[in-house]
Amino acid sequence: MATKKVILECSICGAHNYKTNVSPQHTKRLILKKYCSKCQQHTWHQETR
């Protein structure tokens, strides 16, 4: 089964900081708490469409 590449975007500043792979069966947006180098803090990053 192939995976789908997605980009994670900071919910505060909108910076595109991370790229990851998800299963194509994953229907909801992926939301992870990651470090944003622009905000210099841990923020929620969500999958862009």
HTML snippet that shows the backbone in 3Dmol.js (N, CA, C, O; Angstrom):
<script src="https://3Dmol.org/build/3Dmol-min.js"></script>
<div id="view" style="width:600px;height:400px;position:relative"></div>
<script>
const pdb = `
ATOM      1  N   MET A   1       0.843  -1.173   0.000  1.00  0.00           N
ATOM      2  CA  MET A   1       0.000   0.000   0.000  1.00  0.00           C
ATOM      3  C   MET A   1       0.890   1.239   0.000  1.00  0.00           C
ATOM      4  O   MET A   1       1.789   1.356   0.833  1.00  0.00           O
ATOM      5  N   ALA A   2       0.651   2.145  -0.909  1.00  0.00           N
ATOM      6  CA  ALA A   2       1.438   3.374  -1.019  1.00  0.00           C
ATOM      7  C   ALA A   2       0.955   4.394   0.005  1.00  0.00           C
ATOM      8  O   ALA A   2      -0.201   4.373   0.430  1.00  0.00           O
ATOM      9  N   THR A   3       1.851   5.273   0.384  1.00  0.00           N
ATOM     10  CA  THR A   3       1.493   6.323   1.323  1.00  0.00           C
ATOM     11  C   THR A   3       1.349   7.651   0.591  1.00  0.00           C
ATOM     12  O   THR A   3       1.877   7.832  -0.506  1.00  0.00           O
ATOM     13  N   LYS A   4       0.630   8.568   1.212  1.00  0.00           N
ATOM     14  CA  LYS A   4       0.390   9.881   0.633  1.00  0.00           C
ATOM     15  C   LYS A   4       1.263  10.901   1.362  1.00  0.00           C
ATOM     16  O   LYS A   4       1.282  10.924   2.593  1.00  0.00           O
ATOM     17  N   LYS A   5       1.985  11.744   0.624  1.00  0.00           N
ATOM     18  CA  LYS A   5       2.824  12.764   1.232  1.00  0.00           C
ATOM     19  C   LYS A   5       1.974  13.984   1.560  1.00  0.00           C
ATOM     20  O   LYS A   5       1.177  14.434   0.737  1.00  0.00           O
ATOM     21  N   VAL A   6       2.150  14.521   2.775  1.00  0.00           N
ATOM     22  CA  VAL A   6       1.424  15.717   3.195  1.00  0.00           C
ATOM     23  C   VAL A   6       2.391  16.719   3.811  1.00  0.00           C
ATOM     24  O   VAL A   6       3.466  16.349   4.282  1.00  0.00           O
ATOM     25  N   ILE A   7       2.004  17.975   3.803  1.00  0.00           N
ATOM     26  CA  ILE A   7       2.784  19.048   4.406  1.00  0.00           C
ATOM     27  C   ILE A   7       2.043  19.528   5.640  1.00  0.00           C
ATOM     28  O   ILE A   7       0.825  19.706   5.613  1.00  0.00           O
ATOM     29  N   LEU A   8       2.785  19.739   6.733  1.00  0.00           N
ATOM     30  CA  LEU A   8       2.188  20.232   7.964  1.00  0.00           C
ATOM     31  C   LEU A   8       2.447  21.732   8.082  1.00  0.00           C
ATOM     32  O   LEU A   8       3.568  22.195   7.868  1.00  0.00           O
ATOM     33  N   GLU A   9       1.398  22.488   8.426  1.00  0.00           N
ATOM     34  CA  GLU A   9       1.461  23.940   8.507  1.00  0.00           C
ATOM     35  C   GLU A   9       1.184  24.390   9.938  1.00  0.00           C
ATOM     36  O   GLU A   9       0.283  23.867  10.594  1.00  0.00           O
ATOM     37  N   CYS A  10       1.956  25.355  10.419  1.00  0.00           N
ATOM     38  CA  CYS A  10       1.781  25.910  11.764  1.00  0.00           C
ATOM     39  C   CYS A  10       0.431  26.610  11.847  1.00  0.00           C
ATOM     40  O   CYS A  10       0.068  27.375  10.954  1.00  0.00           O
ATOM     41  N   SER A  11      -0.311  26.350  12.918  1.00  0.00           N
ATOM     42  CA  SER A  11      -1.631  26.955  13.066  1.00  0.00           C
ATOM     43  C   SER A  11      -1.560  28.423  13.470  1.00  0.00           C
ATOM     44  O   SER A  11      -2.549  29.141  13.328  1.00  0.00           O
ATOM     45  N   ILE A  12      -0.413  28.888  13.971  1.00  0.00           N
ATOM     46  CA  ILE A  12      -0.291  30.280  14.414  1.00  0.00           C
ATOM     47  C   ILE A  12       0.253  31.178  13.301  1.00  0.00           C
ATOM     48  O   ILE A  12      -0.376  32.174  12.944  1.00  0.00           O
ATOM     49  N   CYS A  13       1.420  30.829  12.754  1.00  0.00           N
ATOM     50  CA  CYS A  13       2.055  31.721  11.764  1.00  0.00           C
ATOM     51  C   CYS A  13       1.853  31.262  10.322  1.00  0.00           C
ATOM     52  O   CYS A  13       2.079  32.044   9.398  1.00  0.00           O
ATOM     53  N   GLY A  14       1.434  30.014  10.106  1.00  0.00           N
ATOM     54  CA  GLY A  14       1.193  29.523   8.749  1.00  0.00           C
ATOM     55  C   GLY A  14       2.425  29.018   8.031  1.00  0.00           C
ATOM     56  O   GLY A  14       2.363  28.753   6.830  1.00  0.00           O
ATOM     57  N   ALA A  15       3.545  28.876   8.725  1.00  0.00           N
ATOM     58  CA  ALA A  15       4.778  28.378   8.100  1.00  0.00           C
ATOM     59  C   ALA A  15       4.645  26.891   7.791  1.00  0.00           C
ATOM     60  O   ALA A  15       4.074  26.138   8.581  1.00  0.00           O
ATOM     61  N   HIS A  16       5.170  26.471   6.648  1.00  0.00           N
ATOM     62  CA  HIS A  16       5.165  25.065   6.249  1.00  0.00           C
ATOM     63  C   HIS A  16       6.496  24.470   6.703  1.00  0.00           C
ATOM     64  O   HIS A  16       7.509  24.617   6.019  1.00  0.00           O
ATOM     65  N   ASN A  17       6.496  23.796   7.858  1.00  0.00           N
ATOM     66  CA  ASN A  17       7.733  23.346   8.483  1.00  0.00           C
ATOM     67  C   ASN A  17       8.053  21.873   8.293  1.00  0.00           C
ATOM     68  O   ASN A  17       9.228  21.508   8.266  1.00  0.00           O
ATOM     69  N   TYR A  18       7.049  21.014   8.160  1.00  0.00           N
ATOM     70  CA  TYR A  18       7.281  19.576   8.167  1.00  0.00           C
ATOM     71  C   TYR A  18       6.584  18.896   7.008  1.00  0.00           C
ATOM     72  O   TYR A  18       5.536  19.348   6.546  1.00  0.00           O
ATOM     73  N   LYS A  19       7.179  17.796   6.536  1.00  0.00           N
ATOM     74  CA  LYS A  19       6.579  16.917   5.534  1.00  0.00           C
ATOM     75  C   LYS A  19       6.535  15.525   6.128  1.00  0.00           C
ATOM     76  O   LYS A  19       7.475  15.109   6.806  1.00  0.00           O
ATOM     77  N   THR A  20       5.457  14.802   5.881  1.00  0.00           N
ATOM     78  CA  THR A  20       5.323  13.460   6.420  1.00  0.00           C
ATOM     79  C   THR A  20       4.476  12.612   5.486  1.00  0.00           C
ATOM     80  O   THR A  20       3.903  13.125   4.525  1.00  0.00           O
ATOM     81  N   ASN A  21       4.395  11.336   5.760  1.00  0.00           N
ATOM     82  CA  ASN A  21       3.597  10.402   4.974  1.00  0.00           C
ATOM     83  C   ASN A  21       2.442   9.895   5.816  1.00  0.00           C
ATOM     84  O   ASN A  21       2.601   9.638   7.010  1.00  0.00           O
ATOM     85  N   VAL A  22       1.275   9.751   5.195  1.00  0.00           N
ATOM     86  CA  VAL A  22       0.112   9.184   5.868  1.00  0.00           C
ATOM     87  C   VAL A  22      -0.501   8.123   4.978  1.00  0.00           C
ATOM     88  O   VAL A  22      -0.281   8.105   3.767  1.00  0.00           O
ATOM     89  N   SER A  23      -1.265   7.248   5.584  1.00  0.00           N
ATOM     90  CA  SER A  23      -1.970   6.207   4.856  1.00  0.00           C
ATOM     91  C   SER A  23      -3.098   6.836   4.048  1.00  0.00           C
ATOM     92  O   SER A  23      -3.729   7.780   4.524  1.00  0.00           O
ATOM     93  N   PRO A  24      -3.372   6.343   2.841  1.00  0.00           N
ATOM     94  CA  PRO A  24      -4.471   6.898   2.049  1.00  0.00           C
ATOM     95  C   PRO A  24      -5.840   6.633   2.688  1.00  0.00           C
ATOM     96  O   PRO A  24      -6.822   7.279   2.325  1.00  0.00           O
ATOM     97  N   GLN A  25      -5.913   5.703   3.621  1.00  0.00           N
ATOM     98  CA  GLN A  25      -7.174   5.419   4.296  1.00  0.00           C
ATOM     99  C   GLN A  25      -7.458   6.440   5.396  1.00  0.00           C
ATOM    100  O   GLN A  25      -8.566   6.477   5.933  1.00  0.00           O
ATOM    101  N   HIS A  26      -6.470   7.267   5.737  1.00  0.00           N
ATOM    102  CA  HIS A  26      -6.620   8.295   6.760  1.00  0.00           C
ATOM    103  C   HIS A  26      -7.448   9.435   6.167  1.00  0.00           C
ATOM    104  O   HIS A  26      -6.980  10.123   5.260  1.00  0.00           O
ATOM    105  N   THR A  27      -8.689   9.650   6.669  1.00  0.00           N
ATOM    106  CA  THR A  27      -9.587  10.629   6.062  1.00  0.00           C
ATOM    107  C   THR A  27      -9.571  11.979   6.758  1.00  0.00           C
ATOM    108  O   THR A  27      -9.798  13.002   6.112  1.00  0.00           O
ATOM    109  N   LYS A  28      -9.308  12.009   8.066  1.00  0.00           N
ATOM    110  CA  LYS A  28      -9.292  13.273   8.793  1.00  0.00           C
ATOM    111  C   LYS A  28      -7.940  13.953   8.624  1.00  0.00           C
ATOM    112  O   LYS A  28      -6.944  13.306   8.298  1.00  0.00           O
ATOM    113  N   ARG A  29      -7.914  15.276   8.850  1.00  0.00           N
ATOM    114  CA  ARG A  29      -6.655  16.009   8.784  1.00  0.00           C
ATOM    115  C   ARG A  29      -5.754  15.620   9.946  1.00  0.00           C
ATOM    116  O   ARG A  29      -6.194  15.521  11.091  1.00  0.00           O
ATOM    117  N   LEU A  30      -4.513  15.408   9.632  1.00  0.00           N
ATOM    118  CA  LEU A  30      -3.518  15.059  10.636  1.00  0.00           C
ATOM    119  C   LEU A  30      -3.138  16.309  11.415  1.00  0.00           C
ATOM    120  O   LEU A  30      -2.803  17.331  10.816  1.00  0.00           O
ATOM    121  N   ILE A  31      -3.186  16.241  12.751  1.00  0.00           N
ATOM    122  CA  ILE A  31      -2.811  17.369  13.600  1.00  0.00           C
ATOM    123  C   ILE A  31      -1.802  16.872  14.624  1.00  0.00           C
ATOM    124  O   ILE A  31      -2.085  15.955  15.396  1.00  0.00           O
ATOM    125  N   LEU A  32      -0.616  17.488  14.624  1.00  0.00           N
ATOM    126  CA  LEU A  32       0.452  17.109  15.545  1.00  0.00           C
ATOM    127  C   LEU A  32       1.006  18.345  16.232  1.00  0.00           C
ATOM    128  O   LEU A  32       0.982  19.437  15.664  1.00  0.00           O
ATOM    129  N   LYS A  33       1.502  18.180  17.444  1.00  0.00           N
ATOM    130  CA  LYS A  33       2.151  19.280  18.141  1.00  0.00           C
ATOM    131  C   LYS A  33       3.646  19.178  17.841  1.00  0.00           C
ATOM    132  O   LYS A  33       4.305  18.218  18.240  1.00  0.00           O
ATOM    133  N   LYS A  34       4.173  20.181  17.131  1.00  0.00           N
ATOM    134  CA  LYS A  34       5.559  20.197  16.685  1.00  0.00           C
ATOM    135  C   LYS A  34       6.189  21.545  17.008  1.00  0.00           C
ATOM    136  O   LYS A  34       5.494  22.506  17.337  1.00  0.00           O
ATOM    137  N   TYR A  35       7.516  21.602  16.910  1.00  0.00           N
ATOM    138  CA  TYR A  35       8.238  22.852  17.150  1.00  0.00           C
ATOM    139  C   TYR A  35       8.242  23.687  15.874  1.00  0.00           C
ATOM    140  O   TYR A  35       8.580  23.188  14.800  1.00  0.00           O
ATOM    141  N   CYS A  36       7.868  24.952  15.993  1.00  0.00           N
ATOM    142  CA  CYS A  36       7.914  25.888  14.872  1.00  0.00           C
ATOM    143  C   CYS A  36       9.119  26.793  15.063  1.00  0.00           C
ATOM    144  O   CYS A  36       9.214  27.502  16.065  1.00  0.00           O
ATOM    145  N   SER A  37      10.035  26.775  14.114  1.00  0.00           N
ATOM    146  CA  SER A  37      11.244  27.583  14.231  1.00  0.00           C
ATOM    147  C   SER A  37      10.952  29.070  14.040  1.00  0.00           C
ATOM    148  O   SER A  37      11.717  29.908  14.517  1.00  0.00           O
ATOM    149  N   LYS A  38       9.877  29.408  13.364  1.00  0.00           N
ATOM    150  CA  LYS A  38       9.515  30.815  13.167  1.00  0.00           C
ATOM    151  C   LYS A  38       8.893  31.398  14.443  1.00  0.00           C
ATOM    152  O   LYS A  38       9.219  32.517  14.838  1.00  0.00           O
ATOM    153  N   CYS A  39       7.999  30.639  15.085  1.00  0.00           N
ATOM    154  CA  CYS A  39       7.370  31.084  16.343  1.00  0.00           C
ATOM    155  C   CYS A  39       8.286  30.836  17.540  1.00  0.00           C
ATOM    156  O   CYS A  39       8.128  31.473  18.581  1.00  0.00           O
ATOM    157  N   GLN A  40       9.231  29.924  17.402  1.00  0.00           N
ATOM    158  CA  GLN A  40      10.153  29.493  18.453  1.00  0.00           C
ATOM    159  C   GLN A  40       9.421  28.926  19.668  1.00  0.00           C
ATOM    160  O   GLN A  40       9.757  29.227  20.814  1.00  0.00           O
ATOM    161  N   GLN A  41       8.406  28.093  19.388  1.00  0.00           N
ATOM    162  CA  GLN A  41       7.671  27.407  20.441  1.00  0.00           C
ATOM    163  C   GLN A  41       6.962  26.195  19.841  1.00  0.00           C
ATOM    164  O   GLN A  41       6.871  26.064  18.620  1.00  0.00           O
ATOM    165  N   HIS A  42       6.469  25.323  20.691  1.00  0.00           N
ATOM    166  CA  HIS A  42       5.710  24.170  20.233  1.00  0.00           C
ATOM    167  C   HIS A  42       4.288  24.618  19.948  1.00  0.00           C
ATOM    168  O   HIS A  42       3.625  25.196  20.810  1.00  0.00           O
ATOM    169  N   THR A  43       3.822  24.348  18.732  1.00  0.00           N
ATOM    170  CA  THR A  43       2.475  24.737  18.319  1.00  0.00           C
ATOM    171  C   THR A  43       1.824  23.565  17.600  1.00  0.00           C
ATOM    172  O   THR A  43       2.488  22.588  17.253  1.00  0.00           O
ATOM    173  N   TRP A  44       0.519  23.673  17.380  1.00  0.00           N
ATOM    174  CA  TRP A  44      -0.197  22.651  16.629  1.00  0.00           C
ATOM    175  C   TRP A  44       0.049  22.861  15.143  1.00  0.00           C
ATOM    176  O   TRP A  44      -0.083  23.973  14.631  1.00  0.00           O
ATOM    177  N   HIS A  45       0.408  21.787  14.460  1.00  0.00           N
ATOM    178  CA  HIS A  45       0.612  21.803  13.017  1.00  0.00           C
ATOM    179  C   HIS A  45      -0.430  20.872  12.405  1.00  0.00           C
ATOM    180  O   HIS A  45      -0.612  19.743  12.861  1.00  0.00           O
ATOM    181  N   GLN A  46      -1.116  21.361  11.359  1.00  0.00           N
ATOM    182  CA  GLN A  46      -2.114  20.504  10.716  1.00  0.00           C
ATOM    183  C   GLN A  46      -1.824  20.323   9.244  1.00  0.00           C
ATOM    184  O   GLN A  46      -1.131  21.128   8.621  1.00  0.00           O
ATOM    185  N   GLU A  47      -2.361  19.260   8.707  1.00  0.00           N
ATOM    186  CA  GLU A  47      -2.150  18.876   7.326  1.00  0.00           C
ATOM    187  C   GLU A  47      -2.813  19.896   6.399  1.00  0.00           C
ATOM    188  O   GLU A  47      -3.952  20.306   6.622  1.00  0.00           O
ATOM    189  N   THR A  48      -2.081  20.297   5.356  1.00  0.00           N
ATOM    190  CA  THR A  48      -2.658  21.189   4.349  1.00  0.00           C
ATOM    191  C   THR A  48      -3.272  20.323   3.257  1.00  0.00           C
ATOM    192  O   THR A  48      -2.865  19.179   3.051  1.00  0.00           O
ATOM    193  N   ARG A  49      -4.243  20.876   2.570  1.00  0.00           N
ATOM    194  CA  ARG A  49      -4.915  20.123   1.514  1.00  0.00           C
ATOM    195  C   ARG A  49      -4.629  20.723   0.162  1.00  0.00           C
ATOM    196  O   ARG A  49      -5.113  20.220  -0.851  1.00  0.00           O
TER     197      ARG A  49
END
`;
const viewer = $3Dmol.createViewer("view");
viewer.addModel(pdb, "pdb");
viewer.setStyle({}, {cartoon: {color: "spectrum"}});
viewer.zoomTo();
viewer.render();
</script>
